[in-house]
């Protein structure tokens, strides 16, 4: 299996898990946060943006950790 195909498969798997996490977040976490947080933070777009930022940071961190440095 070529290296490029391995990267595509890995990114597809990460995307799948990102979709699952996004669905769980929108179903359970965001409604719970909306009931806890004050009204100005209760806007769905703010919570969705925060969840997206956290998810992106997690995925990029995983990708950077798995791929490692090219100077080995």
N, C-alpha and C positions, 0 to 999 in steps of 0.2 A: 504494500500500500504506500503510495507516495506521500511525502510530507505535506503537500498542499491538501490532499484529500483528508488526511488526519486532522488538519487544522479546521477544515470545513465541518467535519463531523463533530469535533469538539465545540465549535461555536454553535452548531445546531443544538447540541445537547444543553449547552449553557442557556440558549434562548428558550428551550423547552422549560427548563427549571425556572427561568425568569418569568415566564408566563404563568406557571403554577403559583409562584410566590406572589405575583401581582394579583391573581384571582383570589387567593386566600387573604391577601391584604385588603382588597376592596370589599370582600364579604364580611370579614370579622374584625380586622384591626382598625380600619378607618371609622366604622360606626362606633366602636368602643371609644376611640379617641375623640370623636365628635361629641359624645356625651360627657366626657371628662373636661375637655379644654374650654377656655372662655369663648365667648361668642365671636370675637374678631379672628380667632384661629380656627373657628368652626367651619370656615369656607372649605368646601370639598377640593377646590383646585389647589389650595395651599397644602392640604394634607397629601393630595396626590403627587404634587411636585416634590414634597419632602420624601415620600415613599420612593418615587422614581430616582431621586438623587442618591438615596441610600442603596437602592438596588444596583444602580450603575456603579457606584463605588465598590460594592461587594463583588460584582462580576469582573470589573477591571482588576481588582486586587487578586482574585482567583486566577485570572488569565496571566497576570504578571508573575505570580508565584509558580504556576505550572510551566510556563515557557522558560523562565529563568533568564540568566544573562547569556549573551552570545559570546562572551569573552572567556569561556571555559576551556 
